[in-house]
Amino acid sequence: MAEEFPAEQNGQQTAAHPREEEIAAADKAAVENGPEPTEPRGLDAAQMWVAIFLIAMAGLIAYSNALTIPFHYEDQVVLRDNAALHRLPTFFQGLDAAGASGPLAMLSLAVNWWVAPGHAIVFHLVNVAIHVLNGVLLFLVCRRLLGKGTRDAVAMLAGLLFVLHPAATESVNYVVGRSILLAMAFMLLAILLFLRASEGEKTALWPLGLSYAAFVLAWASRPAAVVFPLLILIVDLALHGGRSALGRLGVHAVYWALALALTMARGVAHAPQGAADIWAEDPLRPEAAGVAEALLRYVMLTVSPGGLSVEHALSGELPGAVAVMAAVGLVLVVAAAALLWKRSILGVAIAWYVVGLVPAWMAVAARGDMSERHLYIPLAGAMLVLPWLLSRGLREPRVRVVAGVAAAAVALLAGASCFMRNQVWGTEAGLWADAAQKAPESPLPQQRLGAVYRGIGEVAMRNARQRAEHDVAAAGVAEQREVAEEAFGRAEEHLRRAVDLGGGDAATWHGLGIVQEHLGKPDEALDAMLEALRLEPGNGTYTAHVAGLLHARWMMSGDAEDLNRALEYYARADQLGGLTENLSAQYCAALLAMGNAARAEQVLLKAGAAHEWSQLAAQLGETRRILQAQRELEGRAASVLSRDPNNVEALVLSARARLGRGQSLEAAYVLERALSLQPGHAQAWGLLGLVKARMDEAGGFVAEWGGGAPSSSEPGKNPWLDLARMCATSGLWDAASAYLECEPARAAGTGAPLLTLADVAMELNRADLAGRYLDEAADADPADPRPWLHKCDMALDSENQALAARALGEAERRGAPAEEIARRKEKIDAAHLEQPQEAFAPVVR
């Protein structure tokens, strides 16, 4: 290593500076003697501790604003939402979400959670502490590599710039980045222990054994540390030369054997889980141009970290990327080999950087995974370059001053850049908005922004509900709802953008469906949910959400087809385990609407409704009362039919019992038999109409049985109106409308179907449907005052005097009877009647 500090070239001496000649001679002797053989003492120790203190303080200041960073996306998946990791008995189940992290890193996160559950500041404090420790350890490694003759201030630059380099921010700010932080710490410790073990003529066993242990711990933190044996071989070659390294062949063989054993153990551990070969065909795997582009970006980020982003989209279209990267790689490898041959520390720096990029290259080549965390290990090697350069040129005082000022400027600039980059990490929305700006063609930032704004909207919706429940001022509730609407709108925009960019995976479509449901777009939401289910058909949560949307649409439209489809999806979700307690309650309600109380009881029992503390207990009790009544009906019917098989009343009771068990088809057969025995039987005819409506065959019932409607001697009694009311009570509004609008019903004098349905809806406390039917009636006959009279009555029922006055004014302009107008005016304040009435809104909700 004598070339590290060569004597003055061409025989020229610097006689003007005799002190510099002494320093140069001392430096040369120190380098020739190898690394410092003894622990620093006195002034040397003080300088070392000052350097450590400066590195630590610089790191803590630069990352002082990182402590308030929340749990970001990967942190949420791997740690916050990974309940198995939160308890010691289930810890090993939580390792499934580890990804590139090793078990030791996951254990560190688990312990952190047990100590401070959910407190992100504690996690970030630990990450910052480990990163600062890595800077200190790198300083100590650089100090030993450069030799005793190098000032500590020079070696300190390696650790200082490493701590302050902005490219390390992702590794520190992502809580799950702890795996690479721990791996780097144990790797640097292993190097220091190896250097301690090999500083004498004979290799010391106890530090060597600890070095082996530190390597194993580095691998257990992150398997990417498997490159360490090559790294330690490079260090040995640079410090002691090839012959000395050959003499320690057995020492190095242990490192390689450990690496092989650990790699095989990882392969065996992942084999039962069906882990695919990383080189298997993968649609996300980039071409050679994409890999070369990623490696070039890593190099550029090392030198000039201006394009830092949490997402780096690889276009694979960078002109000449493969050729440029091949040339750069060849130059680096050749330079590293030549410099190592001369036992130069610069060779260690270059070789360290190249070896550290190997895991990054494998990750990009296998999965297209370009992450700044992959740059953390090679970055440590790159930070050795500047100390080496300064150690070569600090003999001249003026050069020393300029170099010191330049180094301080570089450190200050790096620290400021690091601090500013941490501010971007302050919010998840800000982080992914930055990524979306820097990678506009990547769907991932759009997906994450959509999820972020969806979360903001859901929080605002919960706040609005809580404020409404606690009688908070209406302005506060409205404000939260406006926040929710704006957030959901932005979420929809980003998720649609993600789909357009090719990021339409199942989770994105599902999130889009949820957002559209919140925005009041049920049809679009259903289409998105169905697309998510098409991409992931075995997902119980997606299936349950589709069922819920169909159920909600049935509640609004009364279409029996929607109800039947909802029941199919509910049943499938129940099989897949996707039903929550609320969805189980909805499933039960849908079953009861179809008359299947027996199945409803099974669903409730499976959901835990038998427990007294369950919110479904009351629903279970009501369902069991319905079942008991059905059993009594069935018993009475069976008793009578055993004596008289043609008893029509008993047949109707039997049909009701079958309908209660969800046997609609069997119930229809029994009722048709009863009507064949006694045509025009009112109960049998009405119940058959209801059964056919549930089977979505209302039109068939009208065609076959419409002419045989029972006659009623009671004044005002209309079988078609009773049938429509039965269907509406069961939520079959489309069937009710079909029955009222059919020709036999009109002939029987049912009146205006839409107005009749509005009256039925009001009887059932369905003001939303009543308003819809009245709007349709007003649109169908603009001159008819009756819809407006009904709207006035609805407004009076809801104590909305202003709305009632406006509706009454519309009815009066359309020629409503004077007595109807007068009767309603008596219920409206004179102040509202005297106000000028504006044009009425087209829709009343």
DOVEXPA-30175 format. One record per residue (C-alpha): x, y, z. Coordinates in steps of 0.25 Angstrom, whole numbers. Example, Ala and Ser with C-alpha at 12.3 -4.5 7.8 and 13.67 -1.06 7.14 Angstrom:
2
((49 -18 31))
((55 -4 29))
//
This chain:
845
((0 0 0))
((12 9 -1))
((6 16 -13))
((-5 22 -5))
((5 33 0))
((16 33 -11))
((29 41 -8))
((31 54 -16))
((32 50 -31))
((44 53 -40))
((53 54 -28))
((48 68 -24))
((46 71 -10))
((38 81 -3))
((49 87 6))
((41 99 9))
((32 91 18))
((41 82 26))
((29 79 35))
((21 74 23))
((33 64 20))
((32 59 34))
((17 57 33))
((19 50 19))
((29 41 24))
((21 37 36))
((9 35 27))
((17 26 18))
((22 18 30))
((8 16 36))
((2 12 23))
((13 2 20))
((11 -4 34))
((-4 -6 31))
((-16 -3 40))
((-14 3 54))
((-10 -9 62))
((-14 -3 76))
((-26 4 82))
((-25 19 81))
((-20 26 94))
((-19 40 99))
((-21 51 89))
((-24 41 78))
((-35 35 86))
((-41 49 89))
((-40 52 74))
((-47 39 71))
((-58 42 81))
((-60 56 75))
((-62 50 61))
((-72 40 67))
((-79 52 74))
((-80 60 61))
((-85 49 53))
((-96 46 63))
((-100 60 65))
((-100 63 50))
((-109 51 47))
((-119 54 59))
((-120 68 54))
((-122 64 39))
((-133 54 43))
((-139 62 54))
((-152 64 46))
((-153 49 42))
((-158 46 56))
((-172 51 53))
((-173 43 40))
((-186 33 40))
((-186 19 36))
((-186 19 21))
((-191 8 12))
((-181 -3 14))
((-181 0 29))
((-196 -2 29))
((-196 -15 22))
((-184 -21 29))
((-185 -16 43))
((-198 -8 46))
((-208 -17 40))
((-200 -30 42))
((-208 -34 55))
((-200 -47 56))
((-187 -39 58))
((-193 -32 70))
((-193 -44 79))
((-182 -53 83))
((-190 -66 81))
((-194 -62 67))
((-180 -56 63))
((-176 -66 53))
((-189 -65 45))
((-186 -50 44))
((-173 -54 36))
((-182 -56 24))
((-182 -41 21))
((-167 -40 23))
((-163 -38 8))
((-148 -35 7))
((-147 -34 22))
((-141 -45 30))
((-146 -51 43))
((-137 -43 52))
((-142 -30 46))
((-156 -34 48))
((-153 -38 62))
((-148 -24 65))
((-161 -18 59))
((-169 -28 68))
((-162 -24 80))
((-163 -9 76))
((-178 -11 75))
((-179 -19 88))
((-172 -7 95))
((-179 4 88))
((-191 -1 80))
((-195 8 69))
((-186 19 73))
((-178 22 60))
((-169 32 67))
((-162 21 75))
((-160 13 62))
((-154 24 55))
((-145 28 67))
((-139 14 67))
((-137 14 51))
((-130 28 53))
((-121 22 64))
((-117 10 56))
((-114 19 44))
((-105 28 52))
((-98 16 58))
((-95 11 44))
((-89 25 41))
((-80 23 53))
((-76 9 50))
((-73 13 35))
((-64 24 41))
((-57 13 50))
((-55 4 37))
((-50 16 29))
((-40 20 40))
((-34 6 40))
((-34 4 25))
((-26 18 23))
((-16 15 34))
((-11 22 46))
((-5 33 39))
((-18 38 34))
((-25 49 42))
((-38 45 49))
((-45 57 42))
((-42 51 29))
((-47 37 32))
((-59 44 39))
((-64 49 25))
((-68 35 21))
((-77 33 33))
((-82 48 33))
((-86 47 18))
((-92 34 19))
((-101 38 30))
((-105 51 23))
((-106 45 9))
((-121 48 4))
((-121 34 -3))
((-121 27 10))
((-134 34 14))
((-144 23 9))
((-136 13 17))
((-138 21 30))
((-152 27 28))
((-159 14 24))
((-160 7 37))
((-158 -7 30))
((-145 -1 25))
((-139 -5 38))
((-135 -19 32))
((-125 -12 23))
((-121 -3 34))
((-118 -15 43))
((-111 -23 32))
((-102 -11 30))
((-99 -10 45))
((-95 -24 46))
((-87 -24 33))
((-79 -13 38))
((-77 -19 52))
((-73 -32 45))
((-62 -24 37))
((-57 -17 49))
((-56 -30 57))
((-49 -37 45))
((-39 -25 44))
((-36 -27 59))
((-34 -42 57))
((-25 -41 46))
((-16 -29 51))
((-5 -38 57))
((3 -49 51))
((-7 -59 55))
((-22 -58 54))
((-28 -56 67))
((-40 -66 69))
((-49 -58 78))
((-51 -46 70))
((-52 -55 57))
((-63 -64 64))
((-71 -51 67))
((-69 -46 53))
((-75 -59 48))
((-87 -57 57))
((-89 -43 53))
((-89 -48 38))
((-100 -58 42))
((-108 -47 49))
((-106 -38 37))
((-112 -49 28))
((-123 -51 38))
((-127 -36 37))
((-127 -36 22))
((-123 -48 13))
((-116 -38 3))
((-104 -38 13))
((-101 -51 7))
((-90 -43 -2))
((-82 -40 11))
((-72 -52 9))
((-68 -45 -4))
((-67 -32 3))
((-58 -37 14))
((-49 -43 4))
((-47 -30 -4))
((-44 -23 9))
((-33 -34 13))
((-27 -33 -1))
((-26 -18 0))
((-20 -18 14))
((-11 -30 14))
((-9 -34 -1))
((-12 -47 -8))
((-2 -56 -1))
((-7 -52 13))
((-21 -54 8))
((-17 -68 3))
((-11 -71 17))
((-25 -68 23))
((-32 -77 13))
((-38 -85 24))
((-43 -72 30))
((-50 -68 18))
((-56 -82 15))
((-64 -81 27))
((-71 -68 22))
((-74 -75 9))
((-79 -88 16))
((-88 -79 25))
((-93 -72 13))
((-96 -85 5))
((-103 -91 17))
((-111 -79 20))
((-116 -78 6))
((-120 -93 5))
((-127 -91 18))
((-135 -80 13))
((-138 -88 0))
((-143 -99 9))
((-151 -90 18))
((-159 -84 6))
((-161 -97 -2))
((-173 -102 6))
((-180 -88 3))
((-178 -90 -12))
((-169 -79 -14))
((-166 -78 -29))
((-152 -77 -35))
((-148 -62 -36))
((-144 -64 -50))
((-158 -71 -54))
((-166 -64 -65))
((-172 -51 -59))
((-179 -41 -67))
((-174 -30 -58))
((-159 -34 -60))
((-152 -23 -68))
((-144 -25 -81))
((-129 -23 -81))
((-131 -9 -84))
((-140 -7 -72))
((-129 -13 -63))
((-118 -5 -69))
((-127 8 -67))
((-129 4 -52))
((-114 2 -50))
((-110 15 -57))
((-120 22 -48))
((-114 16 -36))
((-101 21 -40))
((-107 35 -43))
((-114 36 -29))
((-101 32 -22))
((-94 44 -29))
((-105 54 -30))
((-118 50 -22))
((-127 60 -28))
((-137 50 -33))
((-141 43 -21))
((-154 37 -21))
((-162 26 -14))
((-165 20 -28))
((-156 19 -39))
((-163 15 -52))
((-154 8 -62))
((-157 11 -76))
((-147 2 -83))
((-146 13 -94))
((-134 20 -89))
((-125 22 -102))
((-113 13 -101))
((-115 9 -86))
((-110 -5 -88))
((-97 -1 -95))
((-94 11 -85))
((-97 2 -73))
((-88 -9 -79))
((-77 1 -81))
((-78 7 -67))
((-79 -6 -61))
((-66 -11 -68))
((-59 2 -64))
((-63 0 -50))
((-59 -15 -49))
((-46 -13 -57))
((-42 -1 -48))
((-46 -8 -35))
((-37 -20 -39))
((-25 -12 -43))
((-26 -3 -30))
((-28 -16 -22))
((-15 -22 -28))
((-8 -9 -23))
((-15 -11 -10))
((-21 3 -11))
((-33 7 -2))
((-39 13 -14))
((-40 -1 -20))
((-48 -5 -7))
((-58 7 -9))
((-61 3 -24))
((-61 -12 -21))
((-70 -10 -9))
((-80 -1 -18))
((-80 -12 -29))
((-82 -23 -19))
((-93 -16 -12))
((-101 -13 -25))
((-102 -28 -28))
((-114 -30 -19))
((-120 -18 -25))
((-117 -23 -39))
((-124 -37 -35))
((-136 -30 -30))
((-138 -21 -42))
((-136 -33 -52))
((-145 -42 -45))
((-157 -33 -41))
((-154 -19 -46))
((-153 -15 -32))
((-144 -2 -32))
((-144 3 -18))
((-134 13 -12))
((-133 4 0))
((-124 -5 -10))
((-114 6 -10))
((-111 6 5))
((-100 -4 5))
((-93 1 -8))
((-94 15 -3))
((-85 12 9))
((-74 7 0))
((-76 20 -9))
((-74 29 4))
((-59 24 5))
((-55 31 -8))
((-55 45 -2))
((-46 41 10))
((-37 34 1))
((-35 46 -8))
((-33 56 4))
((-23 46 10))
((-15 47 -3))
((-14 63 -3))
((-14 68 11))
((1 71 11))
((0 85 6))
((-6 95 16))
((-14 103 6))
((-19 90 0))
((-23 85 13))
((-31 98 16))
((-38 97 2))
((-41 83 4))
((-47 85 18))
((-56 96 13))
((-60 88 2))
((-63 76 10))
((-71 84 20))
((-79 90 9))
((-82 77 3))
((-86 72 17))
((-95 84 19))
((-102 82 6))
((-104 68 8))
((-110 70 22))
((-119 81 16))
((-124 72 5))
((-126 61 15))
((-135 70 24))
((-143 75 12))
((-145 61 7))
((-150 56 21))
((-161 67 20))
((-166 61 7))
((-168 48 16))
((-176 56 26))
((-190 52 20))
((-194 40 11))
((-201 49 2))
((-189 58 0))
((-179 46 -2))
((-188 39 -13))
((-191 53 -19))
((-176 55 -21))
((-175 41 -27))
((-186 43 -36))
((-179 56 -41))
((-166 49 -43))
((-172 36 -49))
((-185 41 -56))
((-186 28 -64))
((-186 19 -52))
((-199 14 -47))
((-194 11 -33))
((-194 26 -28))
((-208 28 -33))
((-212 15 -26))
((-206 20 -13))
((-212 34 -14))
((-225 28 -17))
((-224 19 -4))
((-219 31 4))
((-231 40 0))
((-241 29 2))
((-236 28 16))
((-237 43 18))
((-251 42 13))
((-255 31 22))
((-250 38 34))
((-258 50 30))
((-270 42 29))
((-268 35 42))
((-266 49 48))
((-279 54 42))
((-287 42 47))
((-281 44 61))
((-284 59 61))
((-298 56 56))
((-301 46 67))
((-296 56 78))
((-305 67 73))
((-293 76 68))
((-296 88 60))
((-301 85 46))
((-290 94 41))
((-279 84 46))
((-286 72 41))
((-287 79 27))
((-273 83 27))
((-268 68 30))
((-277 63 19))
((-271 74 9))
((-257 69 13))
((-262 54 11))
((-268 58 -3))
((-255 65 -8))
((-246 54 -3))
((-255 43 -9))
((-255 51 -22))
((-239 52 -22))
((-238 37 -19))
((-247 34 -31))
((-239 42 -40))
((-226 36 -36))
((-231 22 -36))
((-237 24 -50))
((-223 29 -54))
((-217 17 -48))
((-226 8 -56))
((-223 16 -69))
((-208 14 -67))
((-209 -1 -66))
((-210 -2 -51))
((-224 -8 -51))
((-222 -20 -41))
((-233 -25 -32))
((-230 -16 -20))
((-230 -4 -29))
((-244 -7 -35))
((-249 -11 -21))
((-244 3 -16))
((-250 10 -27))
((-264 3 -25))
((-264 7 -10))
((-261 21 -14))
((-272 22 -24))
((-281 16 -14))
((-278 27 -5))
((-280 37 -16))
((-294 32 -19))
((-291 25 -32))
((-296 11 -29))
((-296 5 -43))
((-282 10 -46))
((-278 4 -32))
((-284 -9 -35))
((-277 -10 -49))
((-264 -7 -42))
((-266 -17 -31))
((-270 -28 -41))
((-257 -25 -49))
((-249 -27 -36))
((-256 -40 -33))
((-254 -45 -47))
((-239 -42 -45))
((-239 -49 -31))
((-251 -58 -31))
((-248 -65 -18))
((-248 -52 -10))
((-259 -53 1))
((-258 -38 4))
((-260 -34 -10))
((-271 -44 -12))
((-278 -38 1))
((-277 -24 -4))
((-284 -28 -18))
((-295 -34 -10))
((-297 -22 -1))
((-297 -13 -14))
((-308 -22 -20))
((-315 -22 -7))
((-315 -7 -6))
((-319 -5 -21))
((-331 -15 -18))
((-335 -6 -6))
((-335 6 -16))
((-342 -1 -28))
((-349 -13 -22))
((-344 -21 -34))
((-346 -36 -30))
((-334 -39 -39))
((-325 -31 -31))
((-329 -38 -18))
((-327 -51 -24))
((-313 -48 -29))
((-310 -42 -15))
((-314 -55 -8))
((-305 -63 -18))
((-293 -54 -15))
((-296 -54 0))
((-296 -69 0))
((-283 -69 -7))
((-277 -59 2))
((-282 -67 14))
((-274 -79 8))
((-262 -71 6))
((-262 -65 20))
((-264 -51 15))
((-276 -47 23))
((-275 -37 35))
((-285 -35 46))
((-292 -24 38))
((-292 -32 25))
((-298 -44 32))
((-309 -35 38))
((-312 -30 23))
((-311 -45 18))
((-321 -49 29))
((-330 -37 25))
((-330 -41 10))
((-333 -56 14))
((-345 -51 22))
((-350 -43 11))
((-350 -55 2))
((-357 -62 14))
((-345 -72 17))
((-345 -71 32))
((-338 -84 34))
((-326 -80 26))
((-326 -67 33))
((-325 -74 46))
((-313 -82 41))
((-306 -69 36))
((-308 -62 49))
((-303 -74 58))
((-291 -75 49))
((-288 -60 52))
((-289 -62 67))
((-303 -56 69))
((-305 -67 80))
((-296 -59 89))
((-303 -49 98))
((-293 -38 95))
((-295 -40 80))
((-302 -28 73))
((-309 -39 65))
((-316 -45 77))
((-328 -37 75))
((-329 -41 60))
((-327 -55 64))
((-339 -54 74))
((-348 -48 64))
((-344 -59 53))
((-347 -70 63))
((-361 -64 66))
((-364 -64 51))
((-359 -79 50))
((-367 -83 62))
((-380 -77 56))
((-376 -84 43))
((-375 -97 50))
((-388 -95 56))
((-394 -92 43))
((-388 -105 37))
((-393 -113 48))
((-407 -108 47))
((-407 -110 32))
((-401 -124 33))
((-412 -128 43))
((-423 -123 34))
((-417 -129 21))
((-415 -142 27))
((-430 -143 28))
((-434 -135 16))
((-424 -134 5))
((-432 -124 -3))
((-434 -114 8))
((-431 -101 2))
((-429 -93 15))
((-419 -104 19))
((-412 -103 6))
((-410 -88 8))
((-404 -90 21))
((-395 -101 16))
((-390 -92 5))
((-387 -81 15))
((-379 -91 23))
((-371 -95 11))
((-369 -81 7))
((-363 -78 21))
((-353 -89 18))
((-349 -82 5))
((-356 -93 -4))
((-363 -83 -13))
((-365 -93 -25))
((-371 -103 -16))
((-380 -92 -10))
((-384 -88 -23))
((-388 -102 -27))
((-397 -103 -14))
((-404 -90 -17))
((-407 -93 -31))
((-413 -106 -27))
((-421 -98 -17))
((-426 -89 -27))
((-430 -100 -37))
((-438 -106 -25))
((-445 -92 -22))
((-442 -81 -33))
((-442 -67 -28))
((-438 -71 -14))
((-433 -58 -9))
((-422 -62 1))
((-417 -73 -9))
((-417 -63 -21))
((-410 -52 -13))
((-399 -61 -7))
((-397 -67 -21))
((-395 -53 -27))
((-385 -50 -16))
((-377 -64 -18))
((-377 -61 -33))
((-371 -47 -30))
((-360 -53 -22))
((-357 -62 -33))
((-356 -50 -42))
((-369 -55 -50))
((-379 -44 -48))
((-382 -43 -63))
((-385 -58 -63))
((-394 -57 -52))
((-402 -46 -58))
((-403 -54 -71))
((-407 -67 -65))
((-415 -62 -53))
((-418 -48 -55))
((-432 -51 -60))
((-436 -59 -48))
((-434 -48 -38))
((-443 -50 -26))
((-455 -40 -25))
((-457 -33 -12))
((-470 -29 -6))
((-464 -19 3))
((-464 -4 -1))
((-450 1 -5))
((-444 -13 -5))
((-436 -16 -17))
((-428 -29 -18))
((-418 -23 -27))
((-415 -12 -17))
((-414 -22 -6))
((-404 -30 -15))
((-396 -18 -18))
((-395 -14 -3))
((-391 -29 0))
((-380 -28 -10))
((-375 -14 -6))
((-375 -19 9))
((-365 -30 4))
((-357 -19 -4))
((-361 -24 -17))
((-365 -10 -22))
((-363 -13 -37))
((-373 -25 -36))
((-383 -16 -28))
((-382 -6 -40))
((-384 -16 -50))
((-396 -21 -43))
((-403 -7 -42))
((-400 -4 -56))
((-405 -17 -62))
((-418 -16 -70))
((-426 -24 -60))
((-422 -15 -49))
((-426 -3 -56))
((-439 -9 -60))
((-442 -12 -45))
((-440 3 -42))
((-426 4 -35))
((-424 18 -39))
((-411 25 -43))
((-400 14 -41))
((-389 24 -37))
((-398 32 -27))
((-402 19 -21))
((-388 14 -20))
((-384 27 -13))
((-395 25 -3))
((-391 11 0))
((-376 16 1))
((-381 27 11))
((-388 16 19))
((-375 8 20))
((-367 20 24))
((-359 20 10))
((-359 35 8))
((-348 33 -3))
((-356 24 -11))
((-369 32 -9))
((-361 45 -14))
((-356 37 -26))
((-370 32 -30))
((-376 46 -29))
((-365 52 -38))
((-368 41 -48))
((-383 44 -47))
((-381 59 -48))
((-372 57 -61))
((-382 47 -67))
((-394 58 -66))
((-389 72 -63))
((-403 77 -62))
((-407 68 -51))
((-408 74 -38))
((-408 62 -30))
((-393 59 -29))
((-391 73 -23))
((-402 71 -13))
((-395 58 -9))
((-382 65 -8))
((-388 76 1))
((-393 65 10))
((-379 59 11))
((-373 72 14))
((-384 75 25))
((-381 61 31))
((-366 65 32))
((-370 78 37))
((-363 86 26))
((-373 98 24))
((-365 105 13))
((-365 92 4))
((-380 90 7))
((-383 104 3))
((-376 103 -10))
((-382 89 -13))
((-396 95 -10))
((-393 107 -19))
((-390 97 -31))
((-402 89 -28))
((-411 102 -28))
((-405 106 -41))
((-409 93 -47))
((-423 95 -43))
((-424 86 -31))
((-438 86 -24))
((-440 98 -15))
((-444 90 -3))
((-431 82 -4))
((-423 95 -5))
((-431 101 7))
((-430 89 16))
((-415 89 14))
((-413 104 16))
((-419 103 30))
((-406 94 33))
((-396 104 27))
((-392 117 34))
((-396 130 27))
((-382 135 27))
((-378 124 17))
((-390 125 9))
((-388 140 7))
((-374 138 2))
((-372 138 -13))
((-370 124 -18))
((-358 120 -27))
((-359 109 -38))
((-359 96 -30))
((-347 87 -31))
((-349 75 -40))
((-346 64 -30))
((-350 63 -15))
((-342 55 -6))
//
